[in-house]
């Protein structure tokens, strides 16, 4: 079967769902949504999962974790009481990770390999993956989010990942670990403002309907309107993995849209229609 991006995904990583036994009741739907998403992804049998995490923030270059094995204990540095330690062990794909870095560098963006033996995966990577892939069987490449990259560059990074998948014959699921609305506040049960929720609903409808060109066009405006996480950079990378000029797409929302400290969250997967 030809390589390519077989799933383009947005999912949540709220630290309140990091330890399931401690998760508030209002987050149970989000957890179930990630589990359902995981069932779809595992059934598609990707060769690897590439996670773009809003919580591995890089300043100047884009980095990919190029380890043969990811093993350690994940602690949320911003909320160690919520995630004091999640043990993990996933196989990596250093060849894929290095190819992604090289392809990003090839179009002129700064990019580098992360092969530090002391590196620990961030909770934006580990939290959704523990529910998507509870047996930790899927090869994993984690990619950081360059906070200085404009949205156009982020779209190009997504396109670079798509080209690598096609050239190498890898069937890849790309997971954007991020929220939708993200004007966060103290108070874990708070919802986003009603107008933010409506804007998120409209944006999610575009994704599910496979209206990728419209989603790309609206992203800069929508992202500012709902104060989306890391300026919409993770969304842009995921959108960039899809080429609406060559493919038709369809999507599915897994689980409900839910709140966490006034952020809006859900899981959406998009696939090409052949």
C-alpha positions, 0 to 999 in steps of 0.5 A: 500500500502506498505511503502517505498521511492516513489520518490527520488528527486534533485531540486533547491533552488536558493535564486533568485527564493525565491520571485517569483515576483522578480525572474529574467527572466532567472530563470522562467524555474527553477520555472516552473520545480519545479512546474511540479515536485510538480504536480508529487509528489502531484499526488503520494500522499506521506504520508510525504516529507523529505527534505535534505537541503544544507542550513541547515548545521550541524557540527557533528550530523545529525538532523531532525526537529521533530515538529508537525507544522512548522510555521514561516517566512523564511529569507535567512541569506546569502541574506536577500535582496533576501529573506527578509521573506517567511511565511510558515506553514506545518504540521510536522511528529515528529514520522517520524522525530524521527524514522529517527534520531534513525535509523541514530544513530543505524548505528553509526553516530551522530544524534539528534532531533531538536524540538526547538520551536524557530527554523525557516526552512532554505530557502533550505527547504522553497524555493522548497517546496513553489512551490512543495506544494503551498497549504502547505498540505504535511507533512514535515520533514526537515533534515540537512546536516552534513558537516563532514560526508563522502560520504559513511556515507551520502549514509548510511543516505539515506538508513536509511531513506529508512528503516524507510519508509519501516518499518513504512509503510510510503510512502515518497518522499525524496527531495534533495535541492541542485545544480549540478555544484556549483563553484559559482561566482558573476554575477547572469546570469553566467553559469557554465563552458561548461565542467561542464555543460557537466558533469552535463548533463551526471550525470543527464542522469544517474539519468533519466535512473535509472542507480543508481549504476553508479551514486553512483560510479561516484558521488565522482569523478563527485562531485569534477569535478563540485565542487558540493554543500556541497561536494555532500553530499545531492546527496549522501543521495538521492542516498542512498534512492535507492536500485538498488540491489532490485529495477529498477528505472526510472527518469524524468527531470522537466523543463530546466537546468539553471544557477544561479551565475555559478551554474547548476540547475534543478529538477529530480525525480526518482521512482521505477519501479514495 
